[in-house]
């Protein structure tokens, strides 16, 4: 949006919708400072959601959070254990678990 887009397509919006809505609203209301702050609050989470192929980390995060994401379907495979730990740490940092 900072470069002229009119919205977002975001895997992280499924995991942290509150903060994503606040960030988009901030952009739409020309509060670029607040939008940037929210972006940097979420950056580690955003990066961890792409540590493996989408949508595996997003569905895994939602399941960790107790949200109804359901199981992975073939050909998708479970995340590597070390990547799940990275994802959990990001979720904790964002106070989502």
N, C-alpha and C positions, 0 to 999 in steps of 0.2 A: 504494500500500500504506500510505503514511503517513496516508491519509485513510480507511482501513478496508477497502480491497480485499484480496483474498486471493492475488493473483498479478499478472502483467503480460502484456500483449500488446505486443511490442516489435520494431520493424524493426531497431533497433540490436543486438538479440540475435543476429541473423544475421551481423553484422559484427564485433561484439566480445562473443562469448558468455562468455568467461572473466570479464570485468569485470561483465557483467550478472548472471551466476550469483552472483558474490561480493556484489553489491549486494542481490539478493533474499535470499540466505542471511543477510546481515547484518540485514536487516529481520526475517526470521523468527526470528532469534536475539536480537531486541531490541537490536541494536547500531546504533542510529539514527545515531550520530556517524559510524561507518564507512560506512554506507549513504549518508549525505549527502556524504561525501568522494568516494566513487565516482561518485555522481551528477554532482557538479561536475567530476570528471575527464572525464566523458563528454559534458558538456552541449554543447560545440562540435560534436562528432561527431553527436550527436542532432539538433541544429539543421541541420547540413549534409545529413543524410539526408532532410530535408524541404524542401530548397531548390528542388526540382522535384517533380513528382507521384510518389508512391510507386507501384511499387517501383523506379523507374528509378535513383535514387541508391544504393539498397541493392545492386541487382544490379551497378551500375557499380563500387561500392566493392569488392564481392567479386571482381569480375574484375580490378581493379587489384591486389588482394591475392593473385591467383593461385588463388582458390578456384573451385570448379566451379559458377558461377552461370548459365553459358550466355548466349546472346545475348538481346537484347530481342526480343519478338514484337510484331507490329502489333496494336493501333494505337500502341504505345509508340514513342517516338523517343529517340534519343541525347540526352544532356545537352548543354547549351551549354558550350563550351570554358571560359569563365570560371568556370562553376559546377563543372566537373571540377577546376579548380585549387583552388577553395575546399575541395572534398571531399578532394583529395589532401593539402592542408595539415592538415586535421582528422585524417586517417589518420596522418600523420607525428607530429602532436602526441600522439596516443594510442599511438604506437610500434607501429602495425599494419602499416606499410610502412617 
